[in-house]
Amino acid sequence: MKFKAQDKQNQLIENITVHHLVVGVDIAQDTHVARAVSFRGIALGTPLAFNSHLEGFEQFGR
């Protein structure tokens, strides 16, 4: 049986528990936006927009 990439992704998602925080980042050419969600997919806080240069990534890290 051939192992599919979707199967691997589903396995990773199934391993997310109440102890995990999921951070998604929408990348763009000039400005990126990050958002934290709970293990259930509930949005937490407000989105963080940061520029796609060194200072922007340092801001995201903080």
N, CA, C and O atoms as a Tripos MOL2 file, in Angstrom:
@<TRIPOS>MOLECULE
protein
  248   247    62     0     0
PROTEIN
NO_CHARGES

@<TRIPOS>ATOM
      1 N           0.8410   -1.1870    0.0000 N.3       1 MET1
      2 CA          0.0000    0.0000    0.0000 C.3       1 MET1
      3 C           0.8810    1.2420    0.0000 C.2       1 MET1
      4 O           1.8210    1.3540    0.7860 O.2       1 MET1
      5 N           0.5680    2.1540   -0.8750 N.am      2 LYS2
      6 CA          1.3520    3.3720   -1.0080 C.3       2 LYS2
      7 C           0.9610    4.3790    0.0810 C.2       2 LYS2
      8 O          -0.2220    4.6270    0.3140 O.2       2 LYS2
      9 N           1.9780    4.9590    0.7460 N.am      3 PHE3
     10 CA          1.7620    5.9490    1.8030 C.3       3 PHE3
     11 C           1.6070    7.3160    1.1630 C.2       3 PHE3
     12 O           2.4800    7.7550    0.4140 O.2       3 PHE3
     13 N           0.5170    7.9850    1.4470 N.am      4 LYS4
     14 CA          0.2290    9.2740    0.8380 C.3       4 LYS4
     15 C           0.6140   10.4120    1.7690 C.2       4 LYS4
     16 O           0.5890   10.2660    2.9910 O.2       4 LYS4
     17 N           0.9730   11.5530    1.1770 N.am      5 ALA5
     18 CA          1.3290   12.7320    1.9680 C.3       5 ALA5
     19 C           0.1640   13.1770    2.8460 C.2       5 ALA5
     20 O           0.3720   13.6430    3.9660 O.2       5 ALA5
     21 N          -1.0560   13.0350    2.3450 N.am      6 GLN6
     22 CA         -2.2390   13.4140    3.1260 C.3       6 GLN6
     23 C          -2.3540   12.5530    4.3700 C.2       6 GLN6
     24 O          -2.7540   13.0460    5.4250 O.2       6 GLN6
     25 N          -2.0100   11.2760    4.2670 N.am      7 ASP7
     26 CA         -2.0450   10.3890    5.4340 C.3       7 ASP7
     27 C          -1.0630   10.8620    6.5010 C.2       7 ASP7
     28 O          -1.3880   10.8560    7.6880 O.2       7 ASP7
     29 N           0.1120   11.2640    6.0940 N.am      8 LYS8
     30 CA          1.1140   11.7650    7.0320 C.3       8 LYS8
     31 C           0.6050   13.0330    7.7130 C.2       8 LYS8
     32 O           0.7430   13.1770    8.9280 O.2       8 LYS8
     33 N           0.0210   13.9490    6.9490 N.am      9 GLN9
     34 CA         -0.5160   15.1800    7.5090 C.3       9 GLN9
     35 C          -1.6230   14.8650    8.5090 C.2       9 GLN9
     36 O          -1.6850   15.4740    9.5760 O.2       9 GLN9
     37 N          -2.4910   13.9250    8.1760 N.am     10 ASN10
     38 CA         -3.5680   13.5500    9.0920 C.3      10 ASN10
     39 C          -3.0120   12.9580   10.3830 C.2      10 ASN10
     40 O          -3.5500   13.2240   11.4580 O.2      10 ASN10
     41 N          -1.9520   12.1660   10.3000 N.am     11 GLN11
     42 CA         -1.3320   11.6070   11.4970 C.3      11 GLN11
     43 C          -0.7890   12.7170   12.3850 C.2      11 GLN11
     44 O          -0.9440   12.6630   13.6050 O.2      11 GLN11
     45 N          -0.1620   13.7120   11.7970 N.am     12 LEU12
     46 CA          0.3690   14.8310   12.5770 C.3      12 LEU12
     47 C          -0.7520   15.5990   13.2570 C.2      12 LEU12
     48 O          -0.6260   15.9690   14.4250 O.2      12 LEU12
     49 N          -1.8380   15.8430   12.5530 N.am     13 ILE13
     50 CA         -2.9680   16.5680   13.1190 C.3      13 ILE13
     51 C          -3.5920   15.7810   14.2660 C.2      13 ILE13
     52 O          -3.9850   16.3720   15.2720 O.2      13 ILE13
     53 N          -3.6890   14.4710   14.1340 N.am     14 GLU14
     54 CA         -4.2630   13.6400   15.1910 C.3      14 GLU14
     55 C          -3.4240   13.6650   16.4610 C.2      14 GLU14
     56 O          -3.9460   13.3800   17.5390 O.2      14 GLU14
     57 N          -2.1400   13.9970   16.3660 N.am     15 ASN15
     58 CA         -1.2570   14.0430   17.5340 C.3      15 ASN15
     59 C          -1.3530   15.3510   18.3100 C.2      15 ASN15
     60 O          -0.7680   15.4620   19.3880 O.2      15 ASN15
     61 N          -2.0740   16.3460   17.7940 N.am     16 ILE16
     62 CA         -2.2200   17.6220   18.4890 C.3      16 ILE16
     63 C          -3.1320   17.4210   19.6890 C.2      16 ILE16
     64 O          -4.2230   16.8650   19.5640 O.2      16 ILE16
     65 N          -2.6760   17.8810   20.8620 N.am     17 THR17
     66 CA         -3.4340   17.7160   22.1040 C.3      17 THR17
     67 C          -3.7120   19.0720   22.7340 C.2      17 THR17
     68 O          -3.3500   20.1130   22.1870 O.2      17 THR17
     69 N          -4.3540   19.0420   23.8840 N.am     18 VAL18
     70 CA         -4.6770   20.2380   24.6380 C.3      18 VAL18
     71 C          -3.4120   20.9980   25.0470 C.2      18 VAL18
     72 O          -3.4910   22.1810   25.3780 O.2      18 VAL18
     73 N          -2.2660   20.3490   25.0300 N.am     19 HIS19
     74 CA         -1.0020   20.9640   25.4350 C.3      19 HIS19
     75 C          -0.2920   21.6810   24.2910 C.2      19 HIS19
     76 O           0.7980   22.2170   24.4920 O.2      19 HIS19
     77 N          -0.8790   21.7030   23.1000 N.am     20 HIS20
     78 CA         -0.2610   22.3200   21.9350 C.3      20 HIS20
     79 C          -0.8980   23.6690   21.6090 C.2      20 HIS20
     80 O          -2.0910   23.8840   21.8270 O.2      20 HIS20
     81 N          -0.0880   24.5520   21.0920 N.am     21 LEU21
     82 CA         -0.5420   25.8160   20.5310 C.3      21 LEU21
     83 C          -0.1450   25.7890   19.0570 C.2      21 LEU21
     84 O           1.0180   25.5680   18.7210 O.2      21 LEU21
     85 N          -1.1070   26.0140   18.1990 N.am     22 VAL22
     86 CA         -0.8540   25.9820   16.7600 C.3      22 VAL22
     87 C          -0.7260   27.4140   16.2570 C.2      22 VAL22
     88 O          -1.5990   28.2440   16.5140 O.2      22 VAL22
     89 N           0.3530   27.7080   15.5450 N.am     23 VAL23
     90 CA          0.5610   29.0340   14.9830 C.3      23 VAL23
     91 C           0.6220   28.8960   13.4710 C.2      23 VAL23
     92 O           1.4570   28.1710   12.9300 O.2      23 VAL23
     93 N          -0.2730   29.6010   12.8010 N.am     24 GLY24
     94 CA         -0.2790   29.6120   11.3460 C.3      24 GLY24
     95 C           0.2500   30.9390   10.8440 C.2      24 GLY24
     96 O          -0.0310   31.9890   11.4230 O.2      24 GLY24
     97 N           1.0180   30.8900    9.7650 N.am     25 VAL25
     98 CA          1.5740   32.1100    9.1880 C.3      25 VAL25
     99 C           1.1980   32.1630    7.7120 C.2      25 VAL25
    100 O           1.4980   31.2520    6.9400 O.2      25 VAL25
    101 N           0.5330   33.2540    7.3440 N.am     26 ASP26
    102 CA          0.2010   33.5170    5.9470 C.3      26 ASP26
    103 C           1.3270   34.3710    5.3930 C.2      26 ASP26
    104 O           1.4900   35.5260    5.7870 O.2      26 ASP26
    105 N           2.1020   33.8040    4.4820 N.am     27 ILE27
    106 CA          3.2530   34.5360    3.9650 C.3      27 ILE27
    107 C           2.8820   35.2660    2.6710 C.2      27 ILE27
    108 O           2.1100   34.7700    1.8510 O.2      27 ILE27
    109 N           3.4470   36.4350    2.5230 N.am     28 ALA28
    110 CA          3.2290   37.2630    1.3380 C.3      28 ALA28
    111 C           4.5600   37.9140    0.9780 C.2      28 ALA28
    112 O           5.5610   37.7160    1.6670 O.2      28 ALA28
    113 N           4.5680   38.6700   -0.0760 N.am     29 GLN29
    114 CA          5.8140   39.2680   -0.5410 C.3      29 GLN29
    115 C           6.3310   40.3250    0.4330 C.2      29 GLN29
    116 O           7.5240   40.3490    0.7340 O.2      29 GLN29
    117 N           5.4660   41.1870    0.9240 N.am     30 ASP30
    118 CA          5.9060   42.2880    1.7860 C.3      30 ASP30
    119 C           5.5290   42.1170    3.2540 C.2      30 ASP30
    120 O           6.3410   42.3980    4.1360 O.2      30 ASP30
    121 N           4.3140   41.6630    3.5260 N.am     31 THR31
    122 CA          3.8260   41.5650    4.8960 C.3      31 THR31
    123 C           3.2720   40.1670    5.1520 C.2      31 THR31
    124 O           2.4720   39.6510    4.3710 O.2      31 THR31
    125 N           3.7070   39.5630    6.2540 N.am     32 HIS32
    126 CA          3.2040   38.2660    6.6800 C.3      32 HIS32
    127 C           2.2250   38.4850    7.8250 C.2      32 HIS32
    128 O           2.2710   39.5180    8.4930 O.2      32 HIS32
    129 N           1.3450   37.5220    8.0550 N.am     33 VAL33
    130 CA          0.3960   37.5980    9.1650 C.3      33 VAL33
    131 C           0.4010   36.2580    9.8850 C.2      33 VAL33
    132 O           0.2490   35.2100    9.2590 O.2      33 VAL33
    133 N           0.5780   36.2940   11.2180 N.am     34 ALA34
    134 CA          0.5780   35.0890   12.0400 C.3      34 ALA34
    135 C          -0.6460   35.1050   12.9480 C.2      34 ALA34
    136 O          -1.1170   36.1630   13.3670 O.2      34 ALA34
    137 N          -1.1480   33.9100   13.2420 N.am     35 ARG35
    138 CA         -2.3160   33.7840   14.1170 C.3      35 ARG35
    139 C          -2.1640   32.5190   14.9380 C.2      35 ARG35
    140 O          -1.7930   31.4730   14.4030 O.2      35 ARG35
    141 N          -2.4440   32.6000   16.2270 N.am     36 ALA36
    142 CA         -2.4080   31.4360   17.1100 C.3      36 ALA36
    143 C          -3.8180   30.8790   17.2470 C.2      36 ALA36
    144 O          -4.7880   31.6330   17.3280 O.2      36 ALA36
    145 N          -3.9230   29.5500   17.2710 N.am     37 VAL37
    146 CA         -5.2040   28.8840   17.4740 C.3      37 VAL37
    147 C          -5.0120   27.7630   18.4850 C.2      37 VAL37
    148 O          -3.9150   27.2250   18.6340 O.2      37 VAL37
    149 N          -6.0850   27.4220   19.1720 N.am     38 SER38
    150 CA         -6.0340   26.3280   20.1270 C.3      38 SER38
    151 C          -5.9980   24.9980   19.3790 C.2      38 SER38
    152 O          -6.0940   24.9560   18.1530 O.2      38 SER38
    153 N          -5.8590   23.9210   20.1360 N.am     39 PHE39
    154 CA         -5.8220   22.6010   19.5100 C.3      39 PHE39
    155 C          -7.1400   22.2630   18.8190 C.2      39 PHE39
    156 O          -7.1920   21.3560   17.9890 O.2      39 PHE39
    157 N          -8.2000   22.9870   19.1580 N.am     40 ARG40
    158 CA         -9.5020   22.7710   18.5250 C.3      40 ARG40
    159 C          -9.7260   23.6820   17.3260 C.2      40 ARG40
    160 O         -10.7430   23.5650   16.6420 O.2      40 ARG40
    161 N          -8.7890   24.5870   17.0630 N.am     41 GLY41
    162 CA         -8.9200   25.4910   15.9290 C.3      41 GLY41
    163 C          -9.5810   26.8050   16.2700 C.2      41 GLY41
    164 O          -9.9710   27.5550   15.3750 O.2      41 GLY41
    165 N          -9.7160   27.0980   17.5670 N.am     42 ILE42
    166 CA        -10.3280   28.3550   17.9980 C.3      42 ILE42
    167 C          -9.2620   29.4480   17.9940 C.2      42 ILE42
    168 O          -8.2040   29.2850   18.6010 O.2      42 ILE42
    169 N          -9.5330   30.5530   17.3190 N.am     43 ALA43
    170 CA         -8.5710   31.6540   17.2190 C.3      43 ALA43
    171 C          -8.3330   32.2770   18.5870 C.2      43 ALA43
    172 O          -9.2720   32.5160   19.3460 O.2      43 ALA43
    173 N          -7.0600   32.5380   18.8920 N.am     44 LEU44
    174 CA         -6.6570   33.1380   20.1580 C.3      44 LEU44
    175 C          -5.9950   34.4820   19.8840 C.2      44 LEU44
    176 O          -5.1550   34.5900   18.9900 O.2      44 LEU44
    177 N          -6.3630   35.4970   20.6390 N.am     45 GLY45
    178 CA         -5.7460   36.8080   20.4760 C.3      45 GLY45
    179 C          -6.0700   37.4300   19.1330 C.2      45 GLY45
    180 O          -7.0700   37.1060   18.4920 O.2      45 GLY45
    181 N          -5.1950   38.3280   18.7300 N.am     46 THR46
    182 CA         -5.3740   39.0220   17.4560 C.3      46 THR46
    183 C          -4.2370   38.6380   16.5100 C.2      46 THR46
    184 O          -3.1550   38.2680   16.9650 O.2      46 THR46
    185 N          -4.4660   38.7210   15.2160 N.am     47 PRO47
    186 CA         -3.4030   38.4060   14.2570 C.3      47 PRO47
    187 C          -2.2380   39.3840   14.4010 C.2      47 PRO47
    188 O          -2.4280   40.5450   14.7610 O.2      47 PRO47
    189 N          -1.0480   38.9030   14.1180 N.am     48 LEU48
    190 CA          0.1560   39.7270   14.1680 C.3      48 LEU48
    191 C           0.6860   39.8970   12.7480 C.2      48 LEU48
    192 O           1.0700   38.9190   12.1070 O.2      48 LEU48
    193 N           0.7080   41.1200   12.2610 N.am     49 ALA49
    194 CA          1.2790   41.4100   10.9410 C.3      49 ALA49
    195 C           2.7220   41.8560   11.1390 C.2      49 ALA49
    196 O           3.0130   42.6550   12.0290 O.2      49 ALA49
    197 N           3.6280   41.3380   10.3040 N.am     50 PHE50
    198 CA          5.0290   41.7260   10.3820 C.3      50 PHE50
    199 C           5.6370   41.7140    8.9860 C.2      50 PHE50
    200 O           5.2260   40.9490    8.1140 O.2      50 PHE50
    201 N           6.6200   42.5780    8.8010 N.am     51 ASN51
    202 CA          7.2450   42.7320    7.4880 C.3      51 ASN51
    203 C           8.1810   41.5610    7.1870 C.2      51 ASN51
    204 O           8.6770   40.8920    8.0930 O.2      51 ASN51
    205 N           8.4050   41.3360    5.9180 N.am     52 SER52
    206 CA          9.2290   40.2100    5.4790 C.3      52 SER52
    207 C          10.6940   40.6120    5.3550 C.2      52 SER52
    208 O          11.3170   40.4120    4.3120 O.2      52 SER52
    209 N          11.2340   41.1780    6.4210 N.am     53 HIS53
    210 CA         12.6620   41.4810    6.4840 C.3      53 HIS53
    211 C          13.1260   41.1250    7.8880 C.2      53 HIS53
    212 O          12.3070   40.7150    8.7110 O.2      53 HIS53
    213 N          14.3890   41.2640    8.1820 N.am     54 LEU54
    214 CA         14.9620   40.8260    9.4500 C.3      54 LEU54
    215 C          14.2460   41.4120   10.6590 C.2      54 LEU54
    216 O          13.9370   40.6880   11.6050 O.2      54 LEU54
    217 N          13.9830   42.7040   10.6390 N.am     55 GLU55
    218 CA         13.3100   43.3380   11.7790 C.3      55 GLU55
    219 C          11.9130   42.7550   11.9920 C.2      55 GLU55
    220 O          11.4750   42.5710   13.1280 O.2      55 GLU55
    221 N          11.2300   42.4700   10.9030 N.am     56 GLY56
    222 CA          9.8950   41.8830   11.0040 C.3      56 GLY56
    223 C           9.9290   40.4930   11.6300 C.2      56 GLY56
    224 O           9.0920   40.1720   12.4740 O.2      56 GLY56
    225 N          10.8910   39.6690   11.2210 N.am     57 PHE57
    226 CA         11.0110   38.3340   11.7970 C.3      57 PHE57
    227 C          11.4290   38.3930   13.2610 C.2      57 PHE57
    228 O          11.0130   37.5490   14.0550 O.2      57 PHE57
    229 N          12.2400   39.3690   13.6260 N.am     58 GLU58
    230 CA         12.6080   39.5470   15.0430 C.3      58 GLU58
    231 C          11.3830   39.9330   15.8480 C.2      58 GLU58
    232 O          11.2200   39.4690   16.9770 O.2      58 GLU58
    233 N          10.5120   40.7790   15.2910 N.am     59 GLN59
    234 CA          9.2730   41.1580   15.9610 C.3      59 GLN59
    235 C           8.4010   39.9220   16.1590 C.2      59 GLN59
    236 O           7.8370   39.7270   17.2360 O.2      59 GLN59
    237 N           8.2880   39.0970   15.1410 N.am     60 PHE60
    238 CA          7.5050   37.8780   15.2360 C.3      60 PHE60
    239 C           8.0570   36.9640   16.3270 C.2      60 PHE60
    240 O           7.2860   36.3520   17.0660 O.2      60 PHE60
    241 N           9.3560   36.8650   16.4330 N.am     61 GLY61
    242 CA          9.9850   36.0370   17.4630 C.3      61 GLY61
    243 C           9.6890   36.4940   18.8760 C.2      61 GLY61
    244 O           9.5830   35.6820   19.7950 O.2      61 GLY61
    245 N           9.5560   37.8080   19.0440 N.am     62 ARG62
    246 CA          9.2450   38.3400   20.3890 C.3      62 ARG62
    247 C           7.8030   38.1150   20.7310 C.2      62 ARG62
    248 O           7.3600   38.4930   21.8160 O.2      62 ARG62
@<TRIPOS>BOND
     1     1     2 1
     2     2     3 1
     3     3     4 2
     4     3     5 am
     5     5     6 1
     6     6     7 1
     7     7     8 2
     8     7     9 am
     9     9    10 1
    10    10    11 1
    11    11    12 2
    12    11    13 am
    13    13    14 1
    14    14    15 1
    15    15    16 2
    16    15    17 am
    17    17    18 1
    18    18    19 1
    19    19    20 2
    20    19    21 am
    21    21    22 1
    22    22    23 1
    23    23    24 2
    24    23    25 am
    25    25    26 1
    26    26    27 1
    27    27    28 2
    28    27    29 am
    29    29    30 1
    30    30    31 1
    31    31    32 2
    32    31    33 am
    33    33    34 1
    34    34    35 1
    35    35    36 2
    36    35    37 am
    37    37    38 1
    38    38    39 1
    39    39    40 2
    40    39    41 am
    41    41    42 1
    42    42    43 1
    43    43    44 2
    44    43    45 am
    45    45    46 1
    46    46    47 1
    47    47    48 2
    48    47    49 am
    49    49    50 1
    50    50    51 1
    51    51    52 2
    52    51    53 am
    53    53    54 1
    54    54    55 1
    55    55    56 2
    56    55    57 am
    57    57    58 1
    58    58    59 1
    59    59    60 2
    60    59    61 am
    61    61    62 1
    62    62    63 1
    63    63    64 2
    64    63    65 am
    65    65    66 1
    66    66    67 1
    67    67    68 2
    68    67    69 am
    69    69    70 1
    70    70    71 1
    71    71    72 2
    72    71    73 am
    73    73    74 1
    74    74    75 1
    75    75    76 2
    76    75    77 am
    77    77    78 1
    78    78    79 1
    79    79    80 2
    80    79    81 am
    81    81    82 1
    82    82    83 1
    83    83    84 2
    84    83    85 am
    85    85    86 1
    86    86    87 1
    87    87    88 2
    88    87    89 am
    89    89    90 1
    90    90    91 1
    91    91    92 2
    92    91    93 am
    93    93    94 1
    94    94    95 1
    95    95    96 2
    96    95    97 am
    97    97    98 1
    98    98    99 1
    99    99   100 2
   100    99   101 am
   101   101   102 1
   102   102   103 1
   103   103   104 2
   104   103   105 am
   105   105   106 1
   106   106   107 1
   107   107   108 2
   108   107   109 am
   109   109   110 1
   110   110   111 1
   111   111   112 2
   112   111   113 am
   113   113   114 1
   114   114   115 1
   115   115   116 2
   116   115   117 am
   117   117   118 1
   118   118   119 1
   119   119   120 2
   120   119   121 am
   121   121   122 1
   122   122   123 1
   123   123   124 2
   124   123   125 am
   125   125   126 1
   126   126   127 1
   127   127   128 2
   128   127   129 am
   129   129   130 1
   130   130   131 1
   131   131   132 2
   132   131   133 am
   133   133   134 1
   134   134   135 1
   135   135   136 2
   136   135   137 am
   137   137   138 1
   138   138   139 1
   139   139   140 2
   140   139   141 am
   141   141   142 1
   142   142   143 1
   143   143   144 2
   144   143   145 am
   145   145   146 1
   146   146   147 1
   147   147   148 2
   148   147   149 am
   149   149   150 1
   150   150   151 1
   151   151   152 2
   152   151   153 am
   153   153   154 1
   154   154   155 1
   155   155   156 2
   156   155   157 am
   157   157   158 1
   158   158   159 1
   159   159   160 2
   160   159   161 am
   161   161   162 1
   162   162   163 1
   163   163   164 2
   164   163   165 am
   165   165   166 1
   166   166   167 1
   167   167   168 2
   168   167   169 am
   169   169   170 1
   170   170   171 1
   171   171   172 2
   172   171   173 am
   173   173   174 1
   174   174   175 1
   175   175   176 2
   176   175   177 am
   177   177   178 1
   178   178   179 1
   179   179   180 2
   180   179   181 am
   181   181   182 1
   182   182   183 1
   183   183   184 2
   184   183   185 am
   185   185   186 1
   186   186   187 1
   187   187   188 2
   188   187   189 am
   189   189   190 1
   190   190   191 1
   191   191   192 2
   192   191   193 am
   193   193   194 1
   194   194   195 1
   195   195   196 2
   196   195   197 am
   197   197   198 1
   198   198   199 1
   199   199   200 2
   200   199   201 am
   201   201   202 1
   202   202   203 1
   203   203   204 2
   204   203   205 am
   205   205   206 1
   206   206   207 1
   207   207   208 2
   208   207   209 am
   209   209   210 1
   210   210   211 1
   211   211   212 2
   212   211   213 am
   213   213   214 1
   214   214   215 1
   215   215   216 2
   216   215   217 am
   217   217   218 1
   218   218   219 1
   219   219   220 2
   220   219   221 am
   221   221   222 1
   222   222   223 1
   223   223   224 2
   224   223   225 am
   225   225   226 1
   226   226   227 1
   227   227   228 2
   228   227   229 am
   229   229   230 1
   230   230   231 1
   231   231   232 2
   232   231   233 am
   233   233   234 1
   234   234   235 1
   235   235   236 2
   236   235   237 am
   237   237   238 1
   238   238   239 1
   239   239   240 2
   240   239   241 am
   241   241   242 1
   242   242   243 1
   243   243   244 2
   244   243   245 am
   245   245   246 1
   246   246   247 1
   247   247   248 2
@<TRIPOS>SUBSTRUCTURE
     1 MET1         2 RESIDUE 1 A MET
     2 LYS2         6 RESIDUE 1 A LYS
     3 PHE3        10 RESIDUE 1 A PHE
     4 LYS4        14 RESIDUE 1 A LYS
     5 ALA5        18 RESIDUE 1 A ALA
     6 GLN6        22 RESIDUE 1 A GLN
     7 ASP7        26 RESIDUE 1 A ASP
     8 LYS8        30 RESIDUE 1 A LYS
     9 GLN9        34 RESIDUE 1 A GLN
    10 ASN10       38 RESIDUE 1 A ASN
    11 GLN11       42 RESIDUE 1 A GLN
    12 LEU12       46 RESIDUE 1 A LEU
    13 ILE13       50 RESIDUE 1 A ILE
    14 GLU14       54 RESIDUE 1 A GLU
    15 ASN15       58 RESIDUE 1 A ASN
    16 ILE16       62 RESIDUE 1 A ILE
    17 THR17       66 RESIDUE 1 A THR
    18 VAL18       70 RESIDUE 1 A VAL
    19 HIS19       74 RESIDUE 1 A HIS
    20 HIS20       78 RESIDUE 1 A HIS
    21 LEU21       82 RESIDUE 1 A LEU
    22 VAL22       86 RESIDUE 1 A VAL
    23 VAL23       90 RESIDUE 1 A VAL
    24 GLY24       94 RESIDUE 1 A GLY
    25 VAL25       98 RESIDUE 1 A VAL
    26 ASP26      102 RESIDUE 1 A ASP
    27 ILE27      106 RESIDUE 1 A ILE
    28 ALA28      110 RESIDUE 1 A ALA
    29 GLN29      114 RESIDUE 1 A GLN
    30 ASP30      118 RESIDUE 1 A ASP
    31 THR31      122 RESIDUE 1 A THR
    32 HIS32      126 RESIDUE 1 A HIS
    33 VAL33      130 RESIDUE 1 A VAL
    34 ALA34      134 RESIDUE 1 A ALA
    35 ARG35      138 RESIDUE 1 A ARG
    36 ALA36      142 RESIDUE 1 A ALA
    37 VAL37      146 RESIDUE 1 A VAL
    38 SER38      150 RESIDUE 1 A SER
    39 PHE39      154 RESIDUE 1 A PHE
    40 ARG40      158 RESIDUE 1 A ARG
    41 GLY41      162 RESIDUE 1 A GLY
    42 ILE42      166 RESIDUE 1 A ILE
    43 ALA43      170 RESIDUE 1 A ALA
    44 LEU44      174 RESIDUE 1 A LEU
    45 GLY45      178 RESIDUE 1 A GLY
    46 THR46      182 RESIDUE 1 A THR
    47 PRO47      186 RESIDUE 1 A PRO
    48 LEU48      190 RESIDUE 1 A LEU
    49 ALA49      194 RESIDUE 1 A ALA
    50 PHE50      198 RESIDUE 1 A PHE
    51 ASN51      202 RESIDUE 1 A ASN
    52 SER52      206 RESIDUE 1 A SER
    53 HIS53      210 RESIDUE 1 A HIS
    54 LEU54      214 RESIDUE 1 A LEU
    55 GLU55      218 RESIDUE 1 A GLU
    56 GLY56      222 RESIDUE 1 A GLY
    57 PHE57      226 RESIDUE 1 A PHE
    58 GLU58      230 RESIDUE 1 A GLU
    59 GLN59      234 RESIDUE 1 A GLN
    60 PHE60      238 RESIDUE 1 A PHE
    61 GLY61      242 RESIDUE 1 A GLY
    62 ARG62      246 RESIDUE 1 A ARG
